[in-house]
Amino acid sequence: MTFTRYRVTDEDGTFLDEFTTNSPDFAAERINRIRAYRPNLNVTETRDN
């Protein structure tokens, strides 16, 4: 199973969230919840094996 680590920061580089999942749909839902409050997000995806 391949897991992806997501690191979410705002436009200023402020750390907001970091999580690991194997479900892209879950990741999109979680990121979109943050985006509702902070629209300009930077999301870094890396393999977490």
KOLKOLRO-782711 format. One record per atom (N, C-alpha, C, O): residue number from 1; x, y, z; atom name; chain; residue in one letter. Coordinates in nm, 4 decimals. Example, Ala and Ser with C-alpha at 12.3 -4.5 7.8 and 13.67 -1.06 7.14 Angstrom:
REM residues 2
<rec 1,<1.3190,-0.5690,0.7800>,'N','A','A'>,
<rec 1,<1.2300,-0.4500,0.7800>,'CA','A','A'>,
<rec 1,<1.3200,-0.3300,0.7800>,'C','A','A'>,
<rec 1,<1.4236,-0.3319,0.8465>,'O','A','A'>,
<rec 2,<1.2850,-0.2250,0.7080>,'N','A','S'>,
<rec 2,<1.3670,-0.1060,0.7140>,'CA','A','S'>,
<rec 2,<1.2900,0.0030,0.7870>,'C','A','S'>,
<rec 2,<1.3409,0.1138,0.8039>,'O','A','S'>,
END
This chain:
REM residues 49
<rec 1,<0.0834,-0.1167,0.0000>,'N','A','M'>,
<rec 1,<0.0000,0.0000,0.0000>,'CA','A','M'>,
<rec 1,<0.0890,0.1246,0.0000>,'C','A','M'>,
<rec 1,<0.1861,0.1324,0.0752>,'O','A','M'>,
<rec 2,<0.0558,0.2192,-0.0829>,'N','A','T'>,
<rec 2,<0.1331,0.3420,-0.0933>,'CA','A','T'>,
<rec 2,<0.0630,0.4539,-0.0168>,'C','A','T'>,
<rec 2,<-0.0547,0.4824,-0.0392>,'O','A','T'>,
<rec 3,<0.1364,0.5155,0.0723>,'N','A','F'>,
<rec 3,<0.0838,0.6278,0.1494>,'CA','A','F'>,
<rec 3,<0.1508,0.7559,0.1022>,'C','A','F'>,
<rec 3,<0.2669,0.7557,0.0612>,'O','A','F'>,
<rec 4,<0.0758,0.8648,0.1087>,'N','A','T'>,
<rec 4,<0.1274,0.9959,0.0719>,'CA','A','T'>,
<rec 4,<0.1159,1.0876,0.1923>,'C','A','T'>,
<rec 4,<0.0127,1.0918,0.2593>,'O','A','T'>,
<rec 5,<0.2234,1.1612,0.2188>,'N','A','R'>,
<rec 5,<0.2240,1.2600,0.3273>,'CA','A','R'>,
<rec 5,<0.1923,1.3962,0.2662>,'C','A','R'>,
<rec 5,<0.2520,1.4363,0.1663>,'O','A','R'>,
<rec 6,<0.0981,1.4660,0.3274>,'N','A','Y'>,
<rec 6,<0.0562,1.5985,0.2830>,'CA','A','Y'>,
<rec 6,<0.0954,1.6997,0.3896>,'C','A','Y'>,
<rec 6,<0.0642,1.6827,0.5075>,'O','A','Y'>,
<rec 7,<0.1630,1.8033,0.3477>,'N','A','R'>,
<rec 7,<0.1991,1.9140,0.4375>,'CA','A','R'>,
<rec 7,<0.1328,2.0391,0.3812>,'C','A','R'>,
<rec 7,<0.1536,2.0746,0.2652>,'O','A','R'>,
<rec 8,<0.0532,2.1052,0.4641>,'N','A','V'>,
<rec 8,<-0.0259,2.2200,0.4203>,'CA','A','V'>,
<rec 8,<0.0253,2.3454,0.4906>,'C','A','V'>,
<rec 8,<0.0350,2.3497,0.6133>,'O','A','V'>,
<rec 9,<0.0578,2.4470,0.4115>,'N','A','T'>,
<rec 9,<0.0998,2.5766,0.4639>,'CA','A','T'>,
<rec 9,<0.0187,2.6854,0.3937>,'C','A','T'>,
<rec 9,<-0.0391,2.6622,0.2875>,'O','A','T'>,
<rec 10,<0.0151,2.8042,0.4540>,'N','A','D'>,
<rec 10,<-0.0523,2.9152,0.3871>,'CA','A','D'>,
<rec 10,<0.0478,2.9902,0.2999>,'C','A','D'>,
<rec 10,<0.1636,2.9500,0.2884>,'O','A','D'>,
<rec 11,<0.0026,3.0989,0.2388>,'N','A','E'>,
<rec 11,<0.0884,3.1731,0.1449>,'CA','A','E'>,
<rec 11,<0.2106,3.2340,0.2115>,'C','A','E'>,
<rec 11,<0.3093,3.2631,0.1439>,'O','A','E'>,
<rec 12,<0.2059,3.2539,0.3423>,'N','A','D'>,
<rec 12,<0.3203,3.3090,0.4156>,'CA','A','D'>,
<rec 12,<0.4162,3.2010,0.4648>,'C','A','D'>,
<rec 12,<0.5203,3.2314,0.5231>,'O','A','D'>,
<rec 13,<0.3808,3.0751,0.4412>,'N','A','G'>,
<rec 13,<0.4649,2.9650,0.4867>,'CA','A','G'>,
<rec 13,<0.4313,2.9149,0.6255>,'C','A','G'>,
<rec 13,<0.5031,2.8313,0.6803>,'O','A','G'>,
<rec 14,<0.3224,2.9652,0.6835>,'N','A','T'>,
<rec 14,<0.2801,2.9211,0.8162>,'CA','A','T'>,
<rec 14,<0.2252,2.7792,0.8082>,'C','A','T'>,
<rec 14,<0.1360,2.7508,0.7282>,'O','A','T'>,
<rec 15,<0.2788,2.6906,0.8915>,'N','A','F'>,
<rec 15,<0.2341,2.5519,0.8954>,'CA','A','F'>,
<rec 15,<0.0901,2.5444,0.9440>,'C','A','F'>,
<rec 15,<0.0545,2.6059,1.0445>,'O','A','F'>,
<rec 16,<0.0069,2.4681,0.8717>,'N','A','L'>,
<rec 16,<-0.1330,2.4521,0.9104>,'CA','A','L'>,
<rec 16,<-0.1692,2.3077,0.9439>,'C','A','L'>,
<rec 16,<-0.2440,2.2835,1.0386>,'O','A','L'>,
<rec 17,<-0.1175,2.2119,0.8678>,'N','A','D'>,
<rec 17,<-0.1565,2.0727,0.8889>,'CA','A','D'>,
<rec 17,<-0.0568,1.9805,0.8198>,'C','A','D'>,
<rec 17,<0.0077,2.0182,0.7220>,'O','A','D'>,
<rec 18,<-0.0457,1.8594,0.8726>,'N','A','E'>,
<rec 18,<0.0342,1.7555,0.8083>,'CA','A','E'>,
<rec 18,<-0.0299,1.6220,0.8422>,'C','A','E'>,
<rec 18,<-0.0605,1.5946,0.9582>,'O','A','E'>,
<rec 19,<-0.0501,1.5392,0.7405>,'N','A','F'>,
<rec 19,<-0.1131,1.4097,0.7624>,'CA','A','F'>,
<rec 19,<-0.0698,1.3131,0.6530>,'C','A','F'>,
<rec 19,<-0.0202,1.3537,0.5479>,'O','A','F'>,
<rec 20,<-0.0897,1.1850,0.6798>,'N','A','T'>,
<rec 20,<-0.0560,1.0791,0.5855>,'CA','A','T'>,
<rec 20,<-0.1810,0.9972,0.5585>,'C','A','T'>,
<rec 20,<-0.2559,0.9643,0.6505>,'O','A','T'>,
<rec 21,<-0.2032,0.9645,0.4312>,'N','A','T'>,
<rec 21,<-0.3185,0.8834,0.3943>,'CA','A','T'>,
<rec 21,<-0.2891,0.8079,0.2652>,'C','A','T'>,
<rec 21,<-0.1977,0.8435,0.1909>,'O','A','T'>,
<rec 22,<-0.3662,0.7050,0.2395>,'N','A','N'>,
<rec 22,<-0.3575,0.6342,0.1125>,'CA','A','N'>,
<rec 22,<-0.4818,0.6619,0.0279>,'C','A','N'>,
<rec 22,<-0.5036,0.5958,-0.0737>,'O','A','N'>,
<rec 23,<-0.5627,0.7585,0.0687>,'N','A','S'>,
<rec 23,<-0.6860,0.7929,-0.0013>,'CA','A','S'>,
<rec 23,<-0.6813,0.9369,-0.0518>,'C','A','S'>,
<rec 23,<-0.6931,1.0305,0.0273>,'O','A','S'>,
<rec 24,<-0.6643,0.9556,-0.1827>,'N','A','P'>,
<rec 24,<-0.6628,1.0917,-0.2379>,'CA','A','P'>,
<rec 24,<-0.7938,1.1676,-0.2126>,'C','A','P'>,
<rec 24,<-0.7928,1.2897,-0.1974>,'O','A','P'>,
<rec 25,<-0.9058,1.0954,-0.2082>,'N','A','D'>,
<rec 25,<-1.0345,1.1611,-0.1823>,'CA','A','D'>,
<rec 25,<-1.0395,1.2192,-0.0414>,'C','A','D'>,
<rec 25,<-1.0878,1.3306,-0.0211>,'O','A','D'>,
<rec 26,<-0.9896,1.1434,0.0552>,'N','A','F'>,
<rec 26,<-0.9837,1.1928,0.1933>,'CA','A','F'>,
<rec 26,<-0.8935,1.3157,0.2016>,'C','A','F'>,
<rec 26,<-0.9269,1.4137,0.2682>,'O','A','F'>,
<rec 27,<-0.7788,1.3098,0.1332>,'N','A','A'>,
<rec 27,<-0.6853,1.4227,0.1352>,'CA','A','A'>,
<rec 27,<-0.7508,1.5477,0.0768>,'C','A','A'>,
<rec 27,<-0.7393,1.6563,0.1338>,'O','A','A'>,
<rec 28,<-0.8187,1.5330,-0.0355>,'N','A','A'>,
<rec 28,<-0.8839,1.6481,-0.0988>,'CA','A','A'>,
<rec 28,<-0.9904,1.7078,-0.0072>,'C','A','A'>,
<rec 28,<-1.0028,1.8298,0.0030>,'O','A','A'>,
<rec 29,<-1.0672,1.6213,0.0593>,'N','A','E'>,
<rec 29,<-1.1712,1.6696,0.1506>,'CA','A','E'>,
<rec 29,<-1.1105,1.7457,0.2686>,'C','A','E'>,
<rec 29,<-1.1598,1.8519,0.3066>,'O','A','E'>,
<rec 30,<-1.0051,1.6917,0.3252>,'N','A','R'>,
<rec 30,<-0.9406,1.7567,0.4410>,'CA','A','R'>,
<rec 30,<-0.8774,1.8898,0.4011>,'C','A','R'>,
<rec 30,<-0.8887,1.9883,0.4741>,'O','A','R'>,
<rec 31,<-0.8114,1.8931,0.2864>,'N','A','I'>,
<rec 31,<-0.7484,2.0163,0.2386>,'CA','A','I'>,
<rec 31,<-0.8546,2.1216,0.2058>,'C','A','I'>,
<rec 31,<-0.8360,2.2397,0.2349>,'O','A','I'>,
<rec 32,<-0.9647,2.0793,0.1459>,'N','A','N'>,
<rec 32,<-1.0717,2.1741,0.1126>,'CA','A','N'>,
<rec 32,<-1.1368,2.2341,0.2366>,'C','A','N'>,
<rec 32,<-1.1822,2.3485,0.2329>,'O','A','N'>,
<rec 33,<-1.1422,2.1583,0.3468>,'N','A','R'>,
<rec 33,<-1.1951,2.2146,0.4722>,'CA','A','R'>,
<rec 33,<-1.1062,2.3280,0.5216>,'C','A','R'>,
<rec 33,<-1.1561,2.4293,0.5707>,'O','A','R'>,
<rec 34,<-0.9756,2.3116,0.5090>,'N','A','I'>,
<rec 34,<-0.8825,2.4179,0.5489>,'CA','A','I'>,
<rec 34,<-0.8939,2.5347,0.4521>,'C','A','I'>,
<rec 34,<-0.8915,2.6508,0.4930>,'O','A','I'>,
<rec 35,<-0.9061,2.5033,0.3238>,'N','A','R'>,
<rec 35,<-0.9137,2.6063,0.2198>,'CA','A','R'>,
<rec 35,<-1.0355,2.6975,0.2394>,'C','A','R'>,
<rec 35,<-1.0338,2.8119,0.1940>,'O','A','R'>,
<rec 36,<-1.1390,2.6500,0.3048>,'N','A','A'>,
<rec 36,<-1.2573,2.7329,0.3312>,'CA','A','A'>,
<rec 36,<-1.2219,2.8534,0.4182>,'C','A','A'>,
<rec 36,<-1.2851,2.9585,0.4081>,'O','A','A'>,
<rec 37,<-1.1208,2.8377,0.5035>,'N','A','Y'>,
<rec 37,<-1.0782,2.9456,0.5936>,'CA','A','Y'>,
<rec 37,<-0.9526,3.0173,0.5456>,'C','A','Y'>,
<rec 37,<-0.9338,3.1357,0.5739>,'O','A','Y'>,
<rec 38,<-0.8673,2.9466,0.4735>,'N','A','R'>,
<rec 38,<-0.7424,3.0034,0.4204>,'CA','A','R'>,
<rec 38,<-0.7325,2.9644,0.2733>,'C','A','R'>,
<rec 38,<-0.6809,2.8571,0.2420>,'O','A','R'>,
<rec 39,<-0.7808,3.0491,0.1824>,'N','A','P'>,
<rec 39,<-0.7917,3.0095,0.0410>,'CA','A','P'>,
<rec 39,<-0.6595,2.9879,-0.0323>,'C','A','P'>,
<rec 39,<-0.6554,2.9069,-0.1249>,'O','A','P'>,
<rec 40,<-0.5532,3.0553,0.0040>,'N','A','N'>,
<rec 40,<-0.4266,3.0431,-0.0696>,'CA','A','N'>,
<rec 40,<-0.3329,2.9462,0.0008>,'C','A','N'>,
<rec 40,<-0.2461,2.9867,0.0781>,'O','A','N'>,
<rec 41,<-0.3517,2.8176,-0.0270>,'N','A','L'>,
<rec 41,<-0.2726,2.7147,0.0393>,'CA','A','L'>,
<rec 41,<-0.1625,2.6618,-0.0507>,'C','A','L'>,
<rec 41,<-0.1739,2.6619,-0.1732>,'O','A','L'>,
<rec 42,<-0.0566,2.6169,0.0128>,'N','A','N'>,
<rec 42,<0.0488,2.5415,-0.0549>,'CA','A','N'>,
<rec 42,<0.0449,2.4010,0.0031>,'C','A','N'>,
<rec 42,<0.0521,2.3829,0.1246>,'O','A','N'>,
<rec 43,<0.0334,2.3021,-0.0840>,'N','A','V'>,
<rec 43,<0.0278,2.1633,-0.0395>,'CA','A','V'>,
<rec 43,<0.1461,2.0895,-0.1005>,'C','A','V'>,
<rec 43,<0.1646,2.0888,-0.2222>,'O','A','V'>,
<rec 44,<0.2253,2.0279,-0.0145>,'N','A','T'>,
<rec 44,<0.3395,1.9488,-0.0583>,'CA','A','T'>,
<rec 44,<0.3069,1.8020,-0.0364>,'C','A','T'>,
<rec 44,<0.2719,1.7609,0.0742>,'O','A','T'>,
<rec 45,<0.3188,1.7232,-0.1432>,'N','A','E'>,
<rec 45,<0.2921,1.5802,-0.1352>,'CA','A','E'>,
<rec 45,<0.4234,1.5040,-0.1493>,'C','A','E'>,
<rec 45,<0.5009,1.5292,-0.2416>,'O','A','E'>,
<rec 46,<0.4480,1.4110,-0.0579>,'N','A','T'>,
<rec 46,<0.5653,1.3241,-0.0677>,'CA','A','T'>,
<rec 46,<0.5236,1.1822,-0.0324>,'C','A','T'>,
<rec 46,<0.4330,1.1614,0.0483>,'O','A','T'>,
<rec 47,<0.5897,1.0856,-0.0930>,'N','A','R'>,
<rec 47,<0.5639,0.9456,-0.0593>,'CA','A','R'>,
<rec 47,<0.6117,0.9182,0.0810>,'C','A','R'>,
<rec 47,<0.7176,0.9653,0.1225>,'O','A','R'>,
<rec 48,<0.5336,0.8422,0.1531>,'N','A','D'>,
<rec 48,<0.5656,0.8108,0.2922>,'CA','A','D'>,
<rec 48,<0.5802,0.6595,0.3063>,'C','A','D'>,
<rec 48,<0.4944,0.5924,0.3638>,'O','A','D'>,
<rec 49,<0.6894,0.6079,0.2533>,'N','A','N'>,
<rec 49,<0.7135,0.4629,0.2583>,'CA','A','N'>,
<rec 49,<0.8273,0.4314,0.3501>,'C','A','N'>,
<rec 49,<0.8623,0.3146,0.3672>,'O','A','N'>,
END
